Amino acid sequence: MEEKVFVGYGYGRFQNDSGQMQAYCNVFVLEPFSGSENEDYHYGGQKAMKYGCTSPDIFKDIKPGTKVRCFFDSKKKISYMVPADKA
């Protein structure tokens, strides 16, 4: 379980390389930048990270901007998300 700020989502279907329609579902949450700065690469603050999500039902009652607790399945997709103040 990790606490993050939920900032958005995207889901739908697309045509894959074999011509089949494939469903996708992603959520975007804020995280601090990580890595090593050097003379050519600088950063600060937070960035929106994309995570796969098992279903749009996970975030249907959660508004963007809400601090949430995220729970991940074995494939590192978010399988459960709840507002941090309700957990």
C-alpha positions in Angstrom: 0.0 0.0 0.0 1.3 3.4 -0.9 -0.2 6.9 -0.4 -0.2 9.1 -3.5 -2.2 12.0 -4.9 -4.6 10.9 -7.7 -4.5 13.4 -10.6 -6.2 11.7 -13.5 -7.0 8.6 -15.5 -7.4 7.2 -19.0 -9.2 4.1 -20.2 -10.7 2.7 -23.3 -9.8 0.4 -26.1 -7.3 0.4 -29.0 -6.5 -1.9 -31.9 -3.4 -3.9 -31.2 -0.9 -5.2 -33.8 -2.9 -8.3 -34.5 -6.0 -6.3 -35.3 -7.9 -7.1 -32.1 -9.4 -4.5 -29.8 -7.7 -4.4 -26.5 -8.8 -2.7 -23.3 -6.5 -0.5 -21.3 -6.9 1.4 -18.0 -4.4 3.8 -16.5 -4.3 6.1 -13.5 -1.9 9.1 -12.9 -0.5 9.9 -9.5 2.0 12.3 -8.2 5.4 11.1 -7.1 8.7 12.8 -6.2 11.4 12.7 -8.9 14.0 10.1 -8.4 17.4 9.4 -9.9 20.7 11.2 -10.0 21.0 14.8 -11.1 24.1 15.8 -13.1 25.3 18.8 -15.1 22.9 17.9 -17.9 19.9 16.7 -16.0 18.1 18.6 -13.3 14.7 18.2 -11.6 12.6 19.1 -8.6 9.1 18.8 -7.2 6.8 16.0 -8.3 5.8 14.4 -11.5 2.7 12.5 -12.6 3.4 8.8 -12.9 1.3 6.4 -14.9 0.2 3.1 -13.5 -1.9 0.3 -15.0 -5.2 -0.2 -13.3 -7.3 -3.3 -13.2 -10.6 -1.6 -13.9 -12.2 1.9 -14.1 -14.3 0.9 -11.2 -11.2 1.4 -9.0 -11.5 5.2 -9.2 -15.1 5.8 -10.2 -16.0 7.6 -6.9 -12.6 9.3 -6.4 -12.1 12.9 -7.6 -8.7 14.0 -9.1 -6.7 15.8 -6.5 -7.6 13.3 -3.7 -4.9 11.8 -1.6 -5.4 8.0 -1.9 -4.0 4.7 -0.7 -3.1 2.4 -3.6 -2.9 -1.3 -3.4 -1.1 -3.3 -6.2 -1.6 -6.8 -7.6 1.1 -9.2 -8.5 1.5 -7.6 -11.9 2.1 -4.1 -10.3 -1.2 -2.8 -11.4 -3.4 -0.8 -9.0 -6.2 -3.2 -8.0 -7.7 -1.1 -5.2 -7.6 2.6 -4.4 -9.3 4.4 -1.5 -9.2 8.0 -0.3 -6.5 8.1 2.5 -8.9 9.7 5.0 -11.3 6.7 4.7 -8.8 3.9 5.0 
